Amino acid sequence: MVLRILTSIDHESLEELRIALEWDFWAEKGPVGEVRSILKEVEDRGDEALLELTSRFDGVDLASKGLRVKRAELEKASSIMKRPFIDAVRAATRAITAFHRHQSWESQFWESDEGARIGQMVRALKRVGAYVPGGSASYPSTAMMTVIPAKVAGVSEIAVCVPPGKNGDIDPSTLYTLNEMGVEEVYRLGGAQAIGALAYGTETISAVDKIVGPGNVYVALAKREVFGRVGIDILAGPSELALLADGGADARYLACDILAQLEHGSGARACLITDSEDLVRQVDKELSNAMGAQRSKQSHNVSAVVVRDIEEGGTLVDILAPEHLVIATDDITGVLSGIHNAGAIFLGVDSPVALGDYAVGVNHVLPTGGAARFSSPLGVYDFVKRSNVVISNLKANRALSQVIEALAEVEGFTYHAESMRKRLH
């Protein structure tokens, strides 16, 4: 048995099911004190602290290589990449760029009922830091997902931090991808110290306006600590997948989606929500056959909830607000209409999550830990800001003066009212 099986009738409420599934945001429990200490060191000692912390946590001496990746290293990575990977990066880049171009905002102005000219001015952020996980692994797809929407938005400066491997180098596939996108500012730096460097600035790294990108618990907690000093996108936790399926779904596809989800690491979790006990048995059999001896290690993170009907399943999905949601039911559009909370939704048997992770164009940096109740996937919107603009005149001021004076009097702001009266003559 791989799946932990729960049923709605075992709990007084669907909210209790969420707790039983342990679908909670772990960042509240992490090493907050250690992260704060790391950030303080970076703020106080700059580059010196970055070198020491990288040696302490990553076992890498960067004294000779330096923090910044040299232009020659980026070019060398491009020279050794093979054709299938080059073609894949270029195809994915085109798809991701095309999708995010649909998200653009523009400045706009209009005339108010009173005759003032009002509107909003949209401007791209000037300087952004992107965190791309690395070290012992390579995630060129995350490089694309964090950099491309920033470029589409018009961000002029993008600094990328990637944790180095044991030899101090960054995986060439990530370097190639960054070079292909025209990124020139890359640092071999990871963990909380990378977030501190981007937020506070050091002798080598200039501070940014906003930090985006997923990472481990140290990265997430560091982003939370520096928020306010800089902007952040989301606090990314362990990856999540919910599968809402009826009895007609193909157990082989669902099991494969769950196995793909577990590839995200030990914290990754998946939950099958269905009205069919038979489907649970079929999926569990597929998982058992595929996982073999590994099933005991992963089973705690894989659950199945048997609900009374698909409508109740949709309600549970909204409570979980999962990062990824697969809907495998006969009436996928009808079920979708009742869903409000999910980071990315994949409809039908021909829509695996891998499409969103790599190639179809949507962004894979998604809210986790229930944050899809109030957060959205990373996109162009994360890299622009809006300024309100007002151009008034005597006509509009006369029309609005009594409103302003009445509200200012209640709030005790005498000169707010006076500033209007002086403009009525």
C-alpha positions in Angstrom: 0.0 0.0 0.0 1.5 3.3 -1.1 -1.5 5.7 -0.6 -2.6 7.0 2.7 -6.4 6.7 2.4 -8.8 9.0 4.2 -12.5 9.4 3.7 -14.7 12.4 4.1 -17.0 10.5 6.5 -14.0 10.0 8.9 -13.9 13.7 9.6 -16.4 16.2 10.8 -15.4 18.8 8.1 -13.3 19.1 5.0 -11.1 21.5 6.9 -10.2 18.6 9.2 -9.2 16.6 6.2 -6.8 19.4 5.2 -5.1 19.2 8.6 -5.0 15.4 8.4 -3.3 15.6 5.1 -0.6 17.9 6.7 -1.1 20.3 3.8 0.4 23.1 5.9 3.1 25.7 5.0 6.3 24.5 6.5 8.1 27.8 6.3 6.6 28.9 9.6 8.6 26.1 11.3 12.1 26.6 9.8 15.4 27.8 11.1 14.4 31.4 11.5 17.1 32.3 13.9 19.9 30.9 11.7 18.5 32.7 8.7 18.4 36.0 10.5 22.0 35.5 11.6 23.1 34.8 8.0 21.3 37.8 6.7 22.9 40.0 9.4 26.4 38.7 8.5 25.8 39.6 4.8 24.4 43.0 5.6 27.3 43.8 7.9 30.3 42.3 6.1 29.3 42.0 2.4 31.5 39.9 0.1 33.6 38.7 3.0 30.6 37.1 4.6 29.4 35.6 1.3 32.7 33.8 0.8 32.8 32.5 4.3 29.1 31.4 4.3 29.5 29.6 0.9 32.5 27.8 2.3 30.7 26.8 5.5 27.4 25.7 3.9 28.3 24.6 0.4 31.9 23.4 1.0 33.1 25.6 -1.9 36.0 28.0 -1.8 35.2 30.9 -4.2 38.3 33.0 -3.3 40.0 32.2 -6.6 36.9 31.9 -8.9 35.1 34.9 -7.5 31.4 35.4 -7.0 30.5 36.6 -10.5 30.5 34.2 -13.4 32.8 35.5 -16.1 31.7 36.1 -19.7 34.1 33.4 -20.9 32.3 30.8 -18.7 28.9 31.7 -20.2 30.4 31.4 -23.7 32.1 28.1 -22.9 28.8 26.6 -21.7 27.2 27.6 -25.0 30.0 26.0 -27.0 29.6 22.5 -25.3 25.8 22.1 -25.4 24.4 19.5 -27.8 21.7 20.1 -30.4 18.7 18.4 -28.7 19.1 20.5 -25.6 19.7 23.7 -27.6 16.6 23.1 -29.7 14.6 22.4 -26.5 15.7 25.6 -24.8 14.9 27.7 -27.8 11.5 26.1 -28.3 10.6 26.5 -24.6 11.8 30.1 -24.7 9.6 30.9 -27.6 6.5 29.4 -25.9 7.2 31.0 -22.5 7.8 34.4 -24.2 4.6 34.2 -26.3 2.5 33.3 -23.2 3.8 36.1 -21.1 3.4 38.7 -23.8 -0.4 38.3 -23.3 0.1 39.6 -19.7 1.4 43.1 -20.5 -0.1 46.1 -18.8 -0.1 49.6 -20.3 -0.4 53.1 -18.9 -3.9 54.5 -19.3 -5.7 57.8 -18.6 -9.3 59.0 -18.6 -11.5 61.8 -17.5 -13.3 61.6 -14.2 -17.0 62.6 -13.9 -15.9 65.9 -12.3 -13.5 66.7 -15.1 -10.1 65.8 -13.7 -7.7 63.8 -15.8 -6.7 60.6 -13.9 -5.1 57.3 -14.6 -2.2 55.0 -13.9 1.3 55.0 -15.2 2.8 51.5 -15.6 6.6 51.2 -15.3 8.9 48.1 -15.2 11.0 47.5 -12.2 14.6 48.7 -12.8 16.6 45.9 -11.2 15.5 42.4 -10.3 17.2 39.4 -8.7 16.3 35.9 -9.8 17.1 32.8 -7.7 17.6 29.6 -9.7 18.2 26.4 -7.6 21.4 24.6 -8.4 24.3 23.0 -6.5 24.1 19.3 -7.1 21.2 19.7 -9.6 20.4 21.8 -12.6 17.2 23.7 -13.4 17.5 25.6 -16.6 13.7 25.6 -16.8 13.5 27.7 -13.7 16.0 30.1 -15.3 13.6 30.6 -18.2 10.5 30.9 -15.9 12.1 33.7 -13.8 14.0 35.6 -16.4 11.6 35.7 -19.4 8.6 37.4 -17.8 11.0 40.0 -16.4 12.4 40.7 -19.9 8.9 40.8 -21.4 8.0 43.4 -18.7 11.0 45.5 -19.7 13.2 45.1 -16.6 16.6 46.6 -17.6 18.8 44.8 -15.1 18.5 41.1 -14.1 20.9 39.6 -11.6 20.8 35.8 -11.3 22.1 33.7 -8.3 22.7 30.0 -8.7 24.2 27.8 -6.0 27.6 26.4 -7.1 28.6 22.8 -7.3 31.4 21.3 -5.2 34.0 22.6 -7.7 32.6 26.1 -7.6 31.1 25.9 -11.1 27.5 26.2 -12.2 26.1 23.5 -14.3 26.7 24.4 -18.0 23.1 23.7 -19.0 21.9 26.5 -16.7 24.7 28.8 -17.9 23.8 28.1 -21.5 20.2 28.9 -20.9 21.0 32.2 -19.2 23.4 33.1 -22.0 20.8 32.3 -24.6 18.4 34.7 -22.9 21.0 37.5 -22.8 21.6 37.4 -19.1 25.1 38.7 -18.3 25.0 39.1 -14.5 25.3 35.7 -12.9 26.6 34.9 -9.4 27.7 31.5 -8.0 25.8 31.9 -4.8 22.9 30.1 -3.0 20.9 29.9 0.2 20.0 32.7 2.5 23.2 34.4 1.8 22.2 34.9 -1.8 18.9 36.5 -0.8 20.8 38.7 1.6 23.2 39.8 -1.1 20.4 40.7 -3.5 18.5 42.5 -0.8 21.3 44.5 0.9 23.9 44.7 -1.8 27.7 44.0 -1.3 30.9 45.2 -2.9 30.3 42.9 -5.8 26.5 42.6 -6.0 24.3 45.7 -6.3 21.0 45.5 -4.4 17.8 44.8 -6.4 14.3 46.0 -6.2 12.6 42.6 -6.1 13.7 39.0 -5.6 11.9 36.1 -7.4 12.4 32.4 -7.7 12.0 29.2 -5.7 14.4 27.6 -3.2 14.8 25.6 -0.1 13.5 26.5 3.4 16.5 28.9 4.0 15.7 30.7 0.8 12.0 31.0 1.6 12.6 32.2 5.1 15.3 34.7 3.9 12.8 36.1 1.4 10.3 36.6 4.1 12.8 38.3 6.3 13.9 40.8 3.7 10.4 41.6 2.4 9.9 45.4 2.8 13.5 46.1 2.1 12.8 44.6 -1.3 9.8 43.1 -3.0 9.4 39.3 -3.3 7.2 37.1 -5.4 6.0 34.2 -3.3 7.2 32.0 -0.4 7.6 28.8 -2.3 7.3 25.7 -0.2 7.4 22.0 -1.1 5.8 21.1 -4.4 2.1 20.0 -4.4 -0.2 18.1 -6.7 -3.9 17.4 -6.2 -5.7 15.1 -8.7 -9.5 15.4 -8.8 -10.8 12.3 -10.7 -13.9 10.2 -11.1 -14.2 6.5 -11.6 -13.7 6.8 -15.4 -10.1 8.2 -15.1 -7.2 6.1 -16.3 -5.2 5.0 -13.2 -2.0 4.6 -15.2 -2.0 8.3 -16.1 -2.8 9.4 -12.6 -0.1 7.2 -11.1 2.5 8.5 -13.6 1.5 12.1 -12.6 2.0 11.3 -9.0 5.4 9.7 -9.6 6.4 12.7 -11.6 5.4 14.9 -8.7 7.5 12.9 -6.2 10.6 13.6 -8.4 10.5 17.1 -6.9 12.1 15.8 -3.7 11.4 14.4 -0.3 9.0 17.2 0.6 6.8 16.9 -2.5 3.3 15.7 -1.9 0.4 14.5 -3.9 -3.3 13.8 -3.1 -5.8 11.9 -5.2 -9.3 13.1 -4.5 -12.0 10.9 -6.0 -15.5 9.5 -5.5 -14.3 6.0 -6.6 -12.8 3.5 -4.1 -12.0 1.3 -7.1 -9.9 4.0 -8.7 -7.9 4.4 -5.5 -7.1 0.7 -5.5 -6.1 0.8 -9.2 -3.8 3.9 -8.7 -2.3 2.3 -5.6 -1.5 -0.9 -7.5 0.2 1.1 -10.3 2.2 3.1 -7.7 3.3 -0.1 -5.9 4.5 -1.7 -9.0 6.4 1.3 -10.1 8.0 2.3 -6.8 9.0 -1.1 -5.5 11.3 -0.8 -2.5 11.0 3.0 -2.5 7.4 3.0 -1.6 7.8 3.1 2.1 10.0 6.2 1.9 7.4 8.2 -0.2 4.1 6.9 1.1 3.7 9.5 3.8 3.5 12.2 1.2 1.0 10.4 -1.1 -2.6 10.4 0.0 -6.0 9.6 -1.4 -9.3 11.0 -0.1 -12.6 9.3 -1.0 -15.3 11.9 -1.1 -19.1 11.5 -1.4 -19.1 13.1 -4.9 -17.0 15.2 -7.2 -18.6 18.4 -6.0 -17.4 17.7 -2.5 -14.0 16.9 -4.0 -14.0 20.4 -5.6 -14.7 21.9 -2.3 -11.7 20.1 -0.8 -9.5 21.3 -3.6 -10.5 24.9 -2.8 -9.5 24.3 0.8 -6.2 22.8 -0.1 -5.5 25.5 -2.8 -2.9 23.3 -4.4 0.1 24.4 -6.5 -0.9 22.0 -9.3 -4.3 20.5 -10.0 -5.2 17.8 -12.5 -8.9 17.4 -13.3 -9.7 14.0 -14.8 -13.5 13.8 -14.9 -16.1 13.3 -17.6 -17.2 16.9 -17.3 -14.0 18.8 -17.0 -15.4 22.2 -17.9 -18.2 21.9 -15.4 -15.9 20.8 -12.6 -13.5 23.7 -13.5 -16.3 26.3 -13.2 -16.5 25.4 -9.5 -12.8 25.6 -8.7 -11.4 28.9 -7.4 -8.1 28.1 -5.8 -5.2 26.5 -7.6 -1.9 27.7 -9.0 -2.0 25.8 -12.3 -4.8 23.6 -13.6 -4.4 20.8 -16.1 -7.6 19.6 -17.7 -8.1 16.1 -19.1 -6.0 13.0 -19.8 -3.9 14.8 -22.4 -2.6 17.5 -20.1 0.2 16.3 -17.8 1.8 18.7 -15.4 5.1 18.3 -17.3 3.6 20.5 -20.0 3.5 23.4 -17.6 6.8 22.6 -16.0 8.7 22.9 -19.3 7.3 23.7 -22.6 3.7 24.9 -23.1 4.5 28.4 -22.0 2.7 28.9 -18.7 5.0 29.7 -15.7 5.9 26.9 -13.3 6.8 29.3 -10.4 3.5 28.8 -8.5 2.0 29.5 -5.0 2.2 26.6 -2.6 1.0 25.9 1.0 -2.5 27.2 0.3 -1.2 30.5 -1.0 -3.2 30.0 -4.2 -6.1 31.4 -2.3 -4.6 34.8 -2.7 -1.5 34.5 -4.9 -1.0 33.9 -8.6 1.7 32.3 -10.8 4.8 34.3 -11.5 4.3 36.6 -14.5 4.8 39.9 -16.1 2.6 41.5 -13.4 5.3 40.7 -10.8 7.9 42.9 -12.7 5.9 46.1 -13.2 4.5 48.7 -10.8 1.7 51.2 -11.1 1.7 54.9 -10.1 -1.5 56.8 -9.8 -1.6 60.1 -11.8 -3.9 63.1 -11.3 -4.1 66.2 -13.4 -6.9 68.4 -12.0 -8.4 71.8 -12.8 -10.7 74.4 -11.3 -13.9 72.7 -12.4 -13.0 69.4 -10.8 -11.7 71.1 -7.7 -15.0 72.9 -7.2 -16.9 69.7 -7.7 -14.9 67.8 -5.1 -14.0 70.4 -2.5 -17.0 69.8 -0.2 -16.3 66.1 -0.2 -12.7 66.6 0.7 -13.4 69.2 3.4 -16.1 67.0 5.0 -13.8 64.0 5.2 -10.7 66.0 6.2 -12.7 67.6 9.1 -13.7 64.2 10.4 -10.2 63.0 10.3 -8.7 66.2 11.8 -6.6 67.1 8.8 -7.1 70.9 8.6 -4.6 71.6 5.9 -6.0 69.0 3.6 -9.1 71.0 3.5 -7.2 74.3 3.3 -5.1 73.0 0.4 -8.4 72.6 -1.6 -9.9 76.0 -0.5 -6.9 77.9 -1.7 -7.3 76.4 -5.2 -10.9 77.6 -5.6 -10.1 81.3 -6.3 
